[in-house]
């Protein structure tokens, strides 16, 4: 889960084209409930909403000063924006209040990490903050001991004796200078090679070629016969008079085509299983708006404001009073289409664990497209949500059945 969070954050930060006129420093992170009290994010842990998170930076005297406090939304994420470019490499985030039904103990503070700095805007991400209950969940395989309790008693080893100092070895005497070596006698001269005698015999001359015979002269051809000169062009015979064209008769109309017979009704398909939460399922926004599928709105309420799901950036774009039900009717505009498909993707991610996107990734991708200021990025993100909601990505279908 931690690697998935890092990949999601990296995709969120690297894919955006940040508006040049913005000039903000954005801090984003997530809070989880550590049910096993092991200090790690596992499958049993879930995002924690309603948690107060303080953002503190060191002051002039080295003491940390709280600059701002944010509250996590229903997906456990928090986002804070600061005007201008700030150096927040040494800042930290810490849980200051309990969340919804997790417990008392808060995990350690986490440092900021600069993920992107482009033009005059930058974004920091924070490692996941954790809150721990008083006792680990019974679903954990090996419950961890309370903090401060050692798992195994410390072993007392005797101190390792220091090696004795070796006595100083005497230095060897200096090497004596060798006497000069005697000179070797010179090598005897090499005998000269004997000269070859001159090549006296001469080769015979080449034989002469026989003379070519002279060809006989060609005979003259007889002259061409002269033709009489052309006096005048031959007269062509007059054309016969053109006959009158026959009357035009229109083609007869084709016989009428009889309609095809109506096919008989197909037999009903067998019903789908009644437990789509643990299997792959992807449903479009039309399926979510049908009254017979009202029972699948379990985690999210249709009257819930979008600001509680997508945060401040979406609230500034679409308004603070728009609900999830109203967001499902958007069309004709790329930003309204993005909100409609993003809401549908969040509902699918809560309904099926095998959906291609997790709830945090949907929220981050939508905020990324809104902050980019580019209609091309908005179109691209909305199209990716449409592919996921239609089941084209993941090769799945909608597993909804009538609520009854």
Buried (B, 14 or more C-beta within 10 A) or exposed (E): BEEEBBEBBEBBBEBBBBBEEBBBBBBBBBBBBBBBBBEBBEEBBBBBBBBBBBBBBEEEEEEBEEBEBBEBBBBBBBBBBBEEBBEBEEBBBBBEEBBEEBBEBBBEBBEBBBBBBEEBBBBBBBBBBBBBBEEBBEEBEEEBEEEEEEEEEEEEEEEEEEEEEEEEEEEEEEEEEEEEEEEEEEEEEEEEEEEEEEEEEEEEEEEEEEEEEEEEEEEEEEEEEEEEEEEEEEEEEEEEEEEEEEEEEEEEEEEEEEEEEEEEEEEEEEEBEEEBEEEBBBBBBEBBBEEEBEEBBEEBEBEBBBBBBBBBBBBEBBEEEBBBBBBBEBEEEBBBBBBBBBBBBBBBBBBBBBBBBBBBBBBBBBBBBBBBBBEEBBBBBBBBBBBBBBBEBBEBEBBBBEEE
